[in-house]
């Protein structure tokens, strides 16, 4: 069935049907109700391709999940609770606002060209990039062409310093430095002075912020950092496992570890158990993000909560506002984190 037939049955013009489908406000409620009843009765589906060619919106947001690291692991996203929670939250928030979500995974740097291609093909009205790493310049160039883009986990000050901000760019994230500093302070309050670090990837803003906060907080309290206790897990389970194995084999452990994310902390706890190292009796550990699994493992993980749903909701809301031209201008938002005290930390 075509829109002309819907118009004839409803007793309105074809342009009125088009205005109803595109949710224009200048249609009387009674007319809108009549058209929608006919559409529902005959199960009419607008031709999306035709709408796009006619210059209409696709009502679709592109979600680009960057997963360049750990390239040899085919399950790196399937088993990543952090990415899964973000993806689910973004889909929920977009769907509730009448937008579809087209999910793409960026497995290598050349895949960034896919973002540009999908915009050029007009398959999406705006894009969200989760897990930003090296190719921010490519994304900024795309946004300068008039394509609304939201970046999650990127340095707003770096954008401003390089004068890359523009009216189609949105940045949303969390105050990771403050959260990481609070985590290390908590361990120090418990009496720990010999504290280790499970560091994240330095190509991510969150990884750099959590790393810096650890060193700054230790320095603030005049605490020495043992280089052997600084482990580079890079947010990758396999690499974390290798680093923790090497630490255990040396025969000396820190009394506590700050882990830059929960996945690495949980991996470390599992290895400690296998080697009869008790948590928190022999070693305390604190994570970051508060993924679902953090409350389910035994002992349950003390961590720093990243407000994943709030970040996702704000990202979707602001991106749609930009798409609909009701909220133009460079925007940057940063959410507070909070400590979640559970069972993996004990007094020294």
C-alpha positions in Angstrom: 0.0 0.0 0.0 1.2 3.5 -0.9 0.8 6.8 0.9 -1.6 7.9 -1.8 -4.0 5.1 -0.9 -3.7 5.9 2.8 -4.6 9.5 2.0 -7.6 8.5 -0.1 -9.0 6.2 2.6 -8.4 8.8 5.3 -9.9 11.5 3.2 -6.9 13.8 3.4 -4.1 14.9 1.1 -0.9 12.9 0.5 1.1 15.8 2.1 -1.0 15.5 5.3 -0.1 11.8 5.5 3.5 12.7 5.1 3.3 15.3 7.9 1.7 12.8 10.2 4.4 10.2 9.4 7.1 12.7 10.1 5.5 13.9 13.3 5.0 17.5 12.3 3.1 19.6 14.8 1.0 21.5 12.3 -1.6 18.7 11.9 -4.9 18.9 13.9 -5.2 16.2 16.5 -8.4 14.8 15.0 -6.8 14.6 11.5 -3.7 13.0 12.9 -5.8 10.4 14.8 -7.8 9.5 11.6 -4.6 9.0 9.6 -2.9 6.9 12.3 -6.0 4.7 12.6 -5.8 4.0 8.8 -2.1 3.4 9.0 -2.6 0.9 11.8 -5.5 -0.9 10.2 -3.6 -1.5 6.9 -0.3 -2.0 8.6 1.3 0.7 6.4 5.1 0.9 6.6 6.8 4.1 5.2 9.5 3.5 2.7 12.6 4.6 4.6 14.9 4.7 1.6 12.4 7.0 -0.2 12.2 9.3 2.8 16.0 9.6 3.0 16.3 10.4 -0.7 13.6 13.0 -0.2 15.8 14.6 2.5 13.9 13.2 5.5 15.6 11.8 8.6 16.1 8.1 8.9 15.3 8.1 12.6 18.3 6.0 13.2 21.4 6.5 15.4 24.7 4.8 14.6 26.5 3.2 17.6 30.2 2.6 16.9 31.9 0.4 19.5 35.7 0.6 19.3 37.4 -2.6 20.1 40.9 -2.4 18.5 42.8 -3.8 21.4 42.9 -7.6 22.1 42.5 -8.2 18.4 43.2 -11.9 18.7 40.3 -12.6 21.0 37.0 -13.1 19.0 35.0 -12.9 22.2 36.3 -9.5 23.4 33.0 -7.7 23.1 30.7 -10.7 23.8 32.2 -11.2 27.2 32.7 -7.5 28.0 30.2 -6.5 30.6 31.1 -2.8 30.4 30.4 -2.5 26.7 27.3 -4.7 26.9 25.7 -2.4 29.6 26.5 0.7 27.6 25.1 -0.8 24.4 21.9 -2.0 26.1 21.4 1.4 27.8 21.9 3.4 24.5 19.4 1.1 22.6 16.8 1.4 25.4 17.1 5.2 25.6 17.0 5.6 21.8 14.1 3.3 21.2 12.1 5.0 23.9 12.5 8.2 21.9 11.4 6.7 18.6 14.9 6.1 17.2 16.5 2.9 15.9 20.1 2.0 16.7 22.5 0.6 14.0 25.4 -1.0 15.9 28.8 -1.3 14.2 32.0 -2.6 15.7 35.4 -1.0 14.9 37.9 -3.8 15.0 40.8 -1.9 13.4 41.8 1.6 12.6 40.8 1.3 8.9 37.2 0.6 10.1 36.9 4.3 11.1 36.2 5.0 7.4 32.9 3.0 7.9 31.6 5.9 10.1 32.1 8.3 7.3 30.5 6.0 4.7 27.4 5.3 6.8 26.9 9.1 7.2 27.4 9.7 3.5 24.9 7.0 2.7 22.4 8.8 5.0 21.7 5.6 6.8 21.9 7.4 10.2 21.1 10.8 11.5 23.8 10.9 14.1 26.5 8.7 15.6 27.7 7.7 19.1 31.3 6.4 19.4 32.0 4.3 22.5 35.5 3.3 23.4 37.3 6.2 21.6 41.0 5.5 21.1 43.3 7.0 18.4 41.2 8.3 15.6 39.3 11.2 17.2 40.6 13.5 14.5 38.7 11.5 11.9 35.5 11.7 13.9 35.9 15.4 14.5 36.3 16.0 10.7 33.1 14.1 10.1 31.2 16.2 12.7 32.5 19.4 11.0 30.8 18.3 7.8 27.5 18.7 9.6 27.1 15.2 11.0 26.1 15.1 14.7 28.5 12.9 16.7 28.7 12.1 20.4 32.0 10.8 21.9 31.9 8.8 25.1 35.2 8.7 27.1 37.2 11.5 25.6 39.2 14.5 26.9 37.1 17.7 26.5 40.1 19.9 27.4 42.2 18.3 24.6 39.4 19.1 22.1 39.3 22.7 23.3 43.0 23.1 23.3 43.2 22.0 19.7 40.2 24.2 18.8 38.4 21.2 17.5 35.1 21.9 19.1 32.2 22.5 16.8 28.4 22.7 16.9 27.9 19.1 15.9 30.2 17.5 18.5 29.0 16.2 21.9 31.3 14.8 24.7 29.9 12.7 27.6 31.9 10.9 30.3 32.6 10.6 34.0 35.0 12.1 36.4 37.4 9.2 36.5 40.3 11.0 38.0 38.3 11.9 41.1 36.8 8.4 41.3 40.2 6.7 41.1 41.7 9.1 43.6 38.9 8.3 46.1 39.5 4.6 45.6 43.2 4.9 46.5 42.4 7.2 49.4 40.0 4.5 50.7 42.8 1.9 50.7 45.1 4.3 52.5 42.5 5.0 55.1 42.3 1.3 55.7 46.0 1.4 56.6 47.5 0.2 53.3 50.8 1.8 52.2 52.1 -0.9 49.9 49.6 -0.5 47.1 49.8 -1.9 43.6 48.1 -0.8 40.3 46.4 -2.7 37.6 46.6 -0.1 34.8 44.2 0.3 31.9 45.0 1.2 28.3 46.8 4.5 27.9 45.1 5.1 24.5 41.8 5.7 26.4 41.0 8.8 28.3 39.7 6.8 31.3 42.8 4.7 31.3 45.0 7.8 31.5 42.9 9.5 34.1 42.8 6.5 36.5 46.5 5.9 36.1 47.4 9.5 36.8 45.1 9.6 39.9 46.8 6.6 41.4 50.3 8.1 41.1 49.1 11.6 42.3 47.4 10.2 45.3 50.3 8.0 46.3 52.6 11.0 46.0 50.3 13.2 48.0 50.7 10.8 50.9 54.4 10.4 50.4 54.0 6.7 49.7 56.6 4.8 47.7 55.4 3.0 44.5 57.1 -0.3 43.8 57.5 -0.7 40.1 57.0 -4.4 40.3 53.5 -3.7 41.7 52.5 -1.6 38.6 50.8 -4.1 36.3 49.7 -3.2 32.8 46.5 -5.2 32.2 45.4 -2.7 29.5 41.7 -3.5 30.2 42.3 -7.0 28.6 41.6 -10.2 30.6 44.4 -12.3 29.0 47.0 -9.6 29.5 45.8 -9.1 33.1 46.1 -12.8 33.7 49.7 -12.8 32.5 50.6 -9.8 34.6 49.1 -11.2 37.8 50.7 -14.6 37.2 54.1 -12.9 36.9 53.4 -10.9 40.1 52.5 -14.1 42.1 55.6 -15.9 40.8 57.8 -13.2 42.3 56.7 -14.3 45.8 55.9 -10.8 47.1 52.6 -9.1 46.9 51.3 -5.6 47.7 48.8 -5.4 50.6 46.3 -3.9 48.2 45.6 -3.3 44.5 43.7 -0.5 42.7 42.4 -1.9 39.5 41.4 0.5 36.7 38.4 -1.6 35.9 36.2 -4.4 37.3 37.1 -7.0 34.6 40.7 -6.8 35.5 40.0 -6.9 39.3 37.8 -10.0 38.9 40.4 -11.7 36.8 43.0 -11.0 39.5 40.7 -12.3 42.3 40.2 -15.6 40.4 43.9 -16.1 40.0 44.5 -15.3 43.7 42.0 -18.0 44.6 43.7 -20.5 42.4 47.0 -19.8 44.2 45.4 -19.9 47.7 45.8 -16.1 48.2 42.8 -14.9 50.2 40.9 -11.8 49.3 40.7 -9.6 51.4 42.6 -11.4 54.2 45.9 -11.6 52.3 45.3 -8.9 49.7 42.7 -6.2 49.2 41.5 -5.1 45.8 39.2 -2.4 44.5 37.8 -2.0 41.0 36.2 0.6 38.8 32.9 0.8 36.8 30.6 -1.3 39.0 29.6 -3.7 36.3 26.8 -6.2 37.0 29.3 -9.0 37.8 31.0 -7.0 40.5 28.1 -7.6 43.0 27.9 -11.3 42.0 31.4 -12.6 42.5 32.5 -14.0 45.8 33.8 -12.0 47.6 31.7 -9.2 46.1 33.9 -6.5 44.6 34.4 -3.1 46.2 34.5 -0.7 43.3 33.9 2.8 42.0 30.6 3.2 40.2 30.4 4.8 36.7 26.9 6.0 36.1 26.6 4.1 32.8 22.8 4.6 32.3 23.0 8.3 33.1 25.8 8.8 30.6 24.0 6.8 27.9 20.7 8.6 28.5 22.4 12.0 28.3 24.3 11.1 25.2 21.2 9.9 23.4 19.1 12.9 24.5 21.7 15.5 23.5 22.4 13.8 20.1 18.7 13.7 19.2 18.4 17.3 20.2 21.3 18.1 17.9 19.7 16.0 15.1 16.4 17.9 15.5 18.3 21.2 15.5 16.9 22.1 18.9 20.2 22.0 20.7 23.1 23.0 18.5 26.6 24.0 19.8 29.6 22.1 21.2 28.6 20.4 24.5 30.6 18.5 27.1 29.1 16.7 30.1 30.9 14.9 32.9 29.2 12.8 35.6 30.3 12.1 39.2 31.4 8.6 40.2 30.8 7.1 43.7 32.3 4.4 45.9 30.5 1.1 46.4 31.8 -0.7 49.4 31.5 -4.5 49.4 33.8 -7.3 50.6 37.2 -7.2 48.9 38.9 -4.6 51.0 40.0 -5.0 54.6 42.0 -3.0 57.2 45.8 -3.6 57.1 
